[in-house]
Amino acid sequence: MGLRKDIWRVGIVDSPLPAILERGTLEGLPVVWTPPMRSFCFRADPFGLWRDGRLHVFVEDYDHRVRVGSIDVFIYDAAFNLQEQRKALQTPWHLSYPYVFEADGQTWMLPEAHHSGRLTLYRAVNFPDQWEEAAVIPLGEDIAVDATPFFHDGLWWLFYTPARRPAAPVGELHLAYAPNLLGPWQRHPSNPVRLDNASTRPGGTPCVVGGKVVLPVQDCTHTYGGAIRPLIFDELSPQKVITHAGAAIRRPASYAPYTEGMHTLAAAGNVTLIDVKYTNLSAHGLGLQAWREIKKLVRKIPPRA
């Protein structure tokens, strides 16, 4: 990890996702930001659902000092006044990208948790902060990153990037599909369906625009989460996938200093959730990195006989 640390901030944009995709910019749209964060921490990867007239915004809550994320939920009234904040999901491994959605009369969450070695689908027991493991989605040797489910044309689709160690030099987009949310899932025979650092890693909720599926994807050409682009599926079937990417969604200068990246664009009814970042180089961060390097060296020193 570099010396500069990403600091992300979550906002609620008062505009539906298809309108933002059509405009190609967030300029001029009202935005409400989540509350100030703790020092050296960030919130990112927002996804949301409306329930009983209140907006529930699920986010990754991350502390650079411990490097393990968990999932928080912020609850807003219809006027975007914050009502409360709760811890929604916490595990021994890192969690992020809390993709929440409704299907089959249930509420589900499919968080990013590739450090656990599996892709676990959760079902709400008591929305919004009590969840149970409902299923593990098997994808062969693939361990999915930022897995994004979407129902279209009678099938469930799963868009994801596979975890690679060491990291792959070029971004990959993979697909799987199933007749039901709980499976059986089948990986697409054309995987990877797209190779490109600018338009492969999922970054939000898919939608249908002009009869075509559009998936927000991250542009990581110059930096992780540098921007969001719409990835348009000109053809999407179990036999064939054809895609092309649109231009990056522009961020207003008024977001400064959070103008160095954006890697989520998620629909929540008539609003859209975003996250934007700046990179921080501080004495605190340098000291933290130095302490980690010292601990690595100490672990390598053999014990005395």
N, C-alpha and C positions, 0 to 999 in steps of 0.2 A: 504493500500500500504506500502511496506517495506521501510526501510531507504535507501537501495541501489536502485539506479535508473538505468533502462535499457537505454543505449545509443546505438542506431542503426546506421548503415552506409550502404549506397546502392552502389552496384557495377555492372558494365557491364562486363560479362565474354565472351570472344571471343571464344565461342563454342556453338553449338546447344544443346538443352536440352537432346535429346535422347542419344547423345554421353556422356554427363556427367552422366546420369543414368547408362550407360553401364560401364563407368570407375569406378564409385563409389567414386570419389574424385575430388576436384577442384585443386589438386596439379599440378603445372606446367602450368596452363592455364593463359593466359594474362587477366588482369582485369583493368578496368578504374573506378575510384571512383568518385562519385559526389562531388561537391565542399565542402570545410569545412563548418561546421554548426555553428549556433549561440550558445552561451553559454547555457548549460542546455536544449538543444533541440536535436531532432533527426529526421532522415528520415528513413522510413521503408516501407514494403509492396510494392515493385516495380512491376509494370506491364507495358508492352510497346507495341507500334505499330510503324511500319515503314509507312511513308507517304511522297511521293515525294522525296524519297532518304534520308529522315531524320528520325532518331530514336526519338520517343516521349516516354519518361520515366515518368510515373505517379507514385507519391509516397505520402504516408502519411507524412504530415509536422506537427510535434508535439512539443509543448512547455510545459515542466513539470510545469511551473508556472501557466498556465491557464487550463491545462489538457483537452483541446479540440483540436482535430486534424482536419486538412483540407487537401485538395488535391492540390498538386503542380505538374507541368509538366516541365521537363527538355528536351530541344530539342538539339539533337546532329547531326552533319553531319556524312557522311559515314565513316570518319576517327576518329569518336568519339571525335571531338572537340566540346565543348559546345558552342551553338549559343545563347540561351536565356533561361530564366526561367520565368514561369508565374504561377499565381494562377488559378487553373482549376475549383475548386468547393469548396464552403464554405457554411455551414449551421449553424443554432443555436446549433445543436447537433454534437457530435463527429463523424468524418468520418475517415475511414482507408480502407485498402485492396481495392484499386481502380481497380477492375477487368475490364479491357477494352478489347473489342473484336469486330469483324466485323461479321455481319450476315444480310441476306436479303437486301443487298445494303446499310445498315446503319452502323454507329459506335455507340456502346453502352458502358455504364459503369454501373456496379453493385457494388457500394461501400458498405463496412460494415458500418451499421448505426443503430445497434439494439437499441440504446438509443432513437431513434425516435419512436420505437414501431412498425416498419413496414420495409418491404424489398422493396426498391424503385429502379426500373430500369430507367436509364437515357438514353436519345438519344442525340447525338451531333447535335447541331444546327449550330455551326460554330467551327469545330475541330481546335485546341484542348481545347479551354477554354470557350466555351459556350455550356451549356447543359440544356435540359428541362426534366421534369418528364414525362416518357412515360407510365409507368404502375406500379402498386403495385402488387407484387406477393404474393398471399394469401397462407399461410401454416398452416391454422387452428390455434391452440393455440401455435404453434412453432414461436419463433422469431429467425430468422437465423443469425448465426455469420459466417463470412468469406464464404458467399455463392459463389459457383463456378459453373457456367454453362458450359455445354459441349455437342455438338451435336454428337451423335454416333448411328449407326444402325437405322436411321430414326426417332430418338427421341431426344428431348432435356432433358438432365439430370442436376439435381441441387444437388451438394454435399454441405453439411453444417453441422455445429454443432449448436444445439439449445442453446440459452441463458438460464441459470438456476440461480435462486436466492433462497437460497445460491448456490454457485457453486457446480456442481455435483462432487462427489468423484472420478468418473471414466469418462474419455472422451467418447463422443458419436459421431458416424458418422451417419447422416441421409441422405436419398435420396428423391428426388421428380422427377417426369418426366412429360413431356407434348409433344403433337404433334407439337406445335408451341412455339416460344419463349414467346409470350404473353399469352400462356395458351390454355386451362385450365390445371393448374398444379394439380397433384395428388401425395400425399405422398406415399412412398413405404410401402406396408403392413408389411414388415419385419423390419421396423424401431424400434430401432436403428440397423443398419446392422452391426455395429462393436462397441465393447466396449473395450477401451484400452487407457491409457494415452500416449502411445508411438506412436500411429498411427491412429488418428481419425480426428484431426482438420485440415481442408484443409490449404495448404500452397503454392499454386502456380497453374500453368496451367496444366491440364490433357493433355496427349498425348497417342498415340497408339504405342506400341512397341511389335513386334512379334504377332500382331493381338489382343493384350489385352490392355485395358485401364489401364493407370498408372497415379495415382494422387499423387503429392507431398503432404505429410502430416507432421505435426509438431510432434516431439517427446518432450513431456512436462513431461517426467518421473521425472526429477530432477529439472528442471527450466522451466519457460514459454519460449517457442521457443528455446529449447535447441539444436535442430537439425532437419534436414529434412530427412525423409525416403520415399522411393517409396512404395506406396500401390498399389498392382497389383490386378486387378479384373479378377479372373479366370472365373467368370460368372457374367454377368450383364444383367438382363432382368426385366420386370415388375413383374415377378413371383418369381425370385430367385437371390440372390447375394452371391457370394463366393469370399473372399479376402484373401490375405496374404501379409505381410509387408517384405520389403527388409532391408538391413543394412543401417545405417545412412550414409549420404554423408559426407565424411571427408573434413575438412577445413585445409588449409595450416597454419603452424606456422607463416608464413610471414604476416598473417593478423593481428598479435598482435598489440594492445591489444584486437582487435575485434575477440576473439576466444572463447567467452563464450556461443555463440548461433548462430543459423541461422534458420530463419523461413519462408523464401520465396525462391522459385526456379521457375522462370517464363520464359517461352519461348517468344522470340520476334524475329521471323525469324531465322537468323543464329547466334544469340547471346542469352545468358541467363542472366536474371537479378536476383541478390541475395541481401539479407541483412544479416549482421552479427552484433554481439553486444558485448559490455563489460558492466559491471555493475559499477556504479560510487557511491562512498561514499565520499561526500565532506562536508565541513563546510557550503557551500551554500545550499546543499540539506538538511542537518540537520536543518538549520535555517528555511528553507521553511516548513519542516514537523512540527517543533515546532510551527510556526505561525498558521498553519492549526488547530493544536490541541487546541491552545488558543482560536481561533475563535469558535470552537465547544463548548468549555466550556462556553464562553460568551453567546452563543445563548441559553444555558440551564439555565442560571441564570434568575429567574423570575423577572419581572419589579417591582419596588417599588410601593406600594399603594399610 
